[in-house]
Amino acid sequence: MGVENPAEQGQILLRTRLCNPNFIYTIFSDSPDSNYSKLKYIMSSSVTEACNNSALLLGPRGCGKVAILEMVIKDLLHEYPDTICVIKLNGLLHSEDNCALKEIARQLCIENQLVFSKMASFDDNSQFVIAMLRECGLAHKTIIFVLDEFDLFTQGKQRLLYSLLDAMQSVTSQAVVVGVSCRLDADQLLEKRVRSRFSHRKLLFLPPSREDLQKILQHALLLPTESSLPPQYVAAYNKKLLNTLSDDKFKDIIDSLCNFDATFNHLLRFLFASVCHMDTKSGFLSLDNFKTALSSIQRQPKLEALQVVLDIVTTVVKGALKACLSPEMRRKTYCSILELYILVCLRRLEGKEQETTNFNSVMKEYKDVHNSFQTTDYYARNVCLRAFEHLLQRQLISLVDNRGHSQSVEFRPVRLLISSHELHQGLKAYRSCPAILHKLLDLAV
């Protein structure tokens, strides 16, 4: 049975768009300065000019490296059919040289309708790959090697990378090696003999700018005027959406989203959740839909763990319950304010870029805070140690490593597991939080 409601049709269209990386990233394909255009030029030159190339796509996870690469490969396969062979490897699966070379040989056999031998040795597979590079070069066929998680291939002796890049030095070969990595120093991990054979072309992928963000929002969420949807509904929907996008409250939502994670993938998950919450009766995307989507994708378990600590503190504030608390519960309650001090002190130590942080360094910072601001909340060392251990149990802080089991916990290095933003939100949500903690946290940022 077909979907007759225009709002439901529009919702299906929007969700289909957001699940299709080719549609989302086509907005950047027209610019000659885009990574799409630069990568396509590098790869297409190997096909048209019968030469070898190599390039690295670097940037944080979720910024579209693989999506842009897939778009380029798809376009090249369409423009140059039967002249391109794509071999894909992933460092998580094929970082071991023998395994990687065997996978390359297997994919080459499938592409060229040959019989693959599982019993072939490393040298046999290596000679086969070199022979295939030579034969494909003579047939004017380009082999594209895609090495995802490229930094993992640099572990060990790097025999695979050396073999590929060395074979590409031949005049008869015609290949492209494209590495994808979230490490910006991936090229520095290469050995000297491998680095000398690499072309050092690097494309940097970054989170979208403000201008790009606005383009993506309109490109992904505006309904097309030329479609099967009723023109009146499309016009009304687009008008309301543009008003929502220009609203200051919506901009605050986007700011909060980008402060948490500014990557393309996170933005697309947010937009998909917003579309899923769209009211099909009204047929419009409202500000409430975006607010609901933001809260649904930004679960903060560490903030929830902190809230448990604050709930204990809130319990003692209520006079009716104060008299009912046992001495042990009172000690836990007093400890809770102290735990907040310890978290803030750890955040301050992070801001000072201290190499190692343990209980002793936290106590020193805590004492400095007390002496500088003359706080009334000052506790003995053994009480602070209990609070410190409780934070470890709540997993708001953790030990850096599992070594040094024989050492006392006060000497073992720790790290803070709650972000500055989450800590600030937690303190803000607790009405009875000492004002000095807000001040200390602001000074640490």
N, C-alpha and C positions, 0 to 999 in steps of 0.2 A: 504494500500500500504506500503510495507516494506521500511526501511531506507537503501539505497544502499551506500551512502557516508560514507567511513570509519571514517572520522572526526566527522560526526554526530553520528555515532554509539559509538565512543569513548566518545563523550560529554555526551550522554545519560548514558553510563556506569559509568562515573565519578560522574554525578549528583545523580545517584541511590546509589552509594557508600556513598556519603556525607550525604545523607538523612537516612542512615541506621546506627544507633549507634552501633549495634552489630558488624558490619564490622570494624568500626573505632577503637573500644576499644578492639577488639580481639588481637591487637598487644601487649597488656599488660597482656594478660591472661596466657601466658606461664611462666612468672617469678614467682617463689615461694614467692618472697617478695612483689608482687603486692597486691593492695587492693582487687582485684578480688579473688586471691588465698586465702587470709586471710578470707574474708567474706564467701567464699564457704566452707572453713573448719569449720567455726563456725556454719553455717546453716546445713551443711550436717551431722555434729556430732549429731545434735538433731534427725535426721532421723535414722542414723545407730546405735546410742547408746541409743536412747529413753530417751533423757534428755532435760531439758529446758535451753534456752540461751536468752541473750538479748545483743544488741549492738547499738552503735550510729555511724552514718556516718556524719562527720562534715566537713565543708569546704565552701568556697565562692560559690555563685550561678554560675552554668555553668561549674563546674569542674568534672562532670560525676558521681555524687553520685547515682542518680536515674538510669542512664544508666547502670552502673556496677551492681546495685542491680537487675535490670530487667534481665540482662544477667545471673546472678547467679540463679535467680528463674527459668528462662527458662531451663537452664541446669539441675537443680534439678528435674523439672517436667518431663524432658526427661529421666533422669536416674532412677527416682523413681516414675513411674506413679501410680496414684490411692492411693498414700500414703501421698500426700501433699495437703493442703487446704490453699489458699492465701486470706487474708482479707486486703483490702487496705482502709486507712482513710487519710484524708487531714485536717490539722489544720485550713485551711481557711474555710472549710465547716463543720467540725465536732468537733470543739474545746469545744463545750458545752457537758457536760458529758451525759446527757439524749439522745441527738441527736446521739452522737458517739456510745453509747451502742445499740441504736435501729438499727443503720447502720450495726454494727457487727452481730446482730441477723438476720437481713435481708439477709446479704451475706452468713451466715452459713446455713440459710434455703434454699437458692438457691443452694448452693454446695451439700447439703444433701437431696435435693428434698422434703423439708418439707413446710408446710403452714405457712406463716409469718403473725402474727397478728399486725396490725397497732395500735391497741388500748392497747397493752400491756404496763404496767407501767415500771418504771425504775427497781424496784425490780424484776419484772417478767423476764425482759430481762437479768438482772444480774444473776439470778438463771439459766436461760436457757443457757447462755454462760458458766457458771461454769460446768453445766451438760454436755454440748457439749465437753468441754475440757477433762472431765473425760472419756466420751465415746470414743472420738477420741484417747485418750491415751491408753485405753484398747484395741482398734482396731489397735494400732501401726500406727496411722495416725497423722502426724505433722501439726499443724496449724501455719502458718506464718502471723504475724501481722505487716503490714508496716504502720508506722505513719509518713507521710510526713509533713513538717513544724512542727516538734516535739516540738519546743519551745512554740508553741501556745497551746499545750495540757497541759502545766504546769501552765496556768493561772487558777485562781479559786482554788477549794479545791482538785483538782487532784484525784477525786474519781475513774475516769476511769483507770488511770495508776495504782492506788493502787489496784483496783479490779483485773486487769489483772495479775500484778506481784505477788499479794498475792495468786491468784488461781494457779499460776505456781509453788508455793512452794510445791504443792501436789505431792506425788510420782507417782500418776497415770497420771498426765497431761504430755503432750508432745508438747511444743510450743516454738516459737521464736518470740521475739519482736524486730523489727528493726526500730529505729528512724532515721529520716533524717532531718538535720537542718543546716542552714548557720551560726548559732550562735555557736562559739567555747566553750562557757560557758553553753551550754544547760543542761549538767548534774548537774551544780550547781544551776539550777532553780528548781530542784526537792526538795520536802519536805523530811524531815529526814526519815519518815516512808517509803516513796517510794524509796529513794536513797539506803536504807539498803537492799532492795529487788532487786536492779538493779546490773547487773554483772560488770558494769563499763568498758566494752570493747568498745574502741573508735578507729575508723579508720579515719585518717585525709586525706582529698582530697585537693590537691594543684594544682595550674596552672602548665602546663607542663614545664619541664626544657629545656635547650637548646638541650640536647641530645634527649629528648623525642620529642621535636618539629621537629627535623630533621627526626626522624623515622616516625612521623605522616604524614609529607609532602610527603615523598617517598611512604609510605604505601597507602595514599589516592589518589595520583596523577599519579603514574606510572601505565601504562597499562599492563595487564597480557600478558605474551608471549604465554600462551596456551589459546587461545580464538578464536572466529570466525573472529577477525580482521586480515587483511593482515599482515604477519610477517614483511615485509619491512616497512610498516607504523608504526607498534609498535616499531621497533628498532629505526627508525628515531625520532619518538616522544619522546621516553624515553631518547635518547641521548641529544636532545635539552633541555628537561626538566631538566636533571641533570646539564647541563651547566648553565641554568637559576638559579637553586637553589644555585649554588656555586658562582654566581655573587655578588659582593659587593653591587651593587645597590639593588638587591633583599633582601639582608640581612638588608639594611637600611629600606626597606619597612616593613619587619618583626619586626624590632626594634620599628618602629613607631606604628605598630599594637599592640605590646605587651605593650608599654608604655601607650596606651589608655585602653586596656583591654586584659589581658593575659590568659583568660579562654579558655577552649576547645570549648565552644559554639560559642564564638566570632571568634575563628580561623576557625571553620567549616563554619560559615556564610561568612567569607572572602573568603575561598576557593571555596564555592559554587558560589559566585558572580564572582570570577575570571573565573571559568569554563563557566559560562553563557556568559561572554564577549569574550570567545575564538572564533577566526576567523575560521569558518568551511571551508573556502576556502583553507587556508594554512594548517589547521589541527593541529596547534601547539599552546601551551600556551606560550605567549610572556610576556616580562617584562611589556609592556604597559597594558596588561590584568590585571595584579596584581595592577598596579598603579590606573587604573580606578576603580577596585573593592575597593581599600582602600578609595578612595575619596567618593565612593557611600555609604559605610557603616559607615563612620565617619563624618556624618553631625554634625556640632557643632553650634547649634542655639545661644549659648551665644557669640561665636566668631563672628557670623553674627550680633548680636546686638551691639557688640563692634565696628564692622566695620562701622555701621551707625554713631557712634560717631566720628570715624576717618574720615569718608567721610565729615562730617561738617568741621573738621579741614582742610582737604585737599582743600575744597572749598575756604577758605580764603587765602590759599597760592597762588592761581592763581591770578596774578595781574590784569587780565582783569575783574575778578569778584569782586575784593575787593571793588572797588569804588561803585558797585551796591548794596552792602549789606546795609540793614537798620540798625539803631542803635541797635534795638532789636536782629537782627541776629548777629551783632558783639558781643553782650553780650553773646549769646549762644555759639559762636565760642570760645571766650576766656574761657568760662566755660568748653569747651571740653578738653583742655589740663589739666585743674584742675581735671576733672573727672578721667583722667588717673592717676594723682597723688593720688587721693583718693583710686582707685582700688589697686595701688601698696602698699599704706600704709596699707590697709586692709590685703593684702597678707603678709606683714611684721608682722602684729599683729598676724595673724594665726601661723606664724613660731615661734613666741614667746610664743605660747600656752596660750594666755590671755583668762581668763574664759569668760568674757563678752566684747563685742565690740559694741560701739555705736558711734554716731557722735562726742561726746566729746573726746573719746579716739583716734578717727581718727585725730581730730584736734591737739591733743597733739603730736601724731606721726608725723603729717605733719609739725608742728613747729620744732620738733627735727631734722627732715630731713633738713629743711631750715637752722637751726642754724649750723648743722654739715657740710653741703656741700655748704652753701651760695648760694642757688639757686636764680635765677632771677624771677622765677615763684612763687610769693607769693601773695595770695589774702586775702581780708578781710573775716571775719567770715560769714557775711550774704551772700556773694558770694559763699563761700564754702557750705553753707547750701542749696542754690539753686541747686548747682551741685550735692550734696548728694541726694536731692529729685528727681532730674532728673534720677539718677542711679536707684533709686527705681522704677520709672516709666518704665525705660527700662528693668527692671527685671534682671539687672546685680548684684544687691544685693537685699536682702529681709529681712523683719522683722522676727525675730525668732519665735514669736507667735503673736496671735491676742489679747492678753491681754494688758491692759494699754492704751485703746483708749483715755483716758482723758489726757495722758501724751503727751508732745511735742515730735515730731519725733526725736529730737536731744538726747533725753534721752532713747529711746527705743532700745534694743539690735538688732543687725543685723548680717547677715552672708553673706559671699561672694559666689555667685552662679557660678562664672567662675573659672575654674581650672588654676593652675599656668602655665600649658603647653599652654592653650588657650590664656592666657594673654600675655605670651611670644611671641606666634605667631602673635597676634594682634599688639603688639609694633614693632615686626620685619617687619610686612607688611607695617607699616606707616613710610615712608622714613624720614619725618621731625620730628620724635619723639625725644625729648630731650635725649641726651646720658645718663644723670643722671638717667633716669627712667630704662634704661637697667641695669645700675650698681646697682641700688637699688633692682631691682627684682632678679638679680643674687646673691646678698648678702642675700636675704631672703630665697633662696632655700636651 
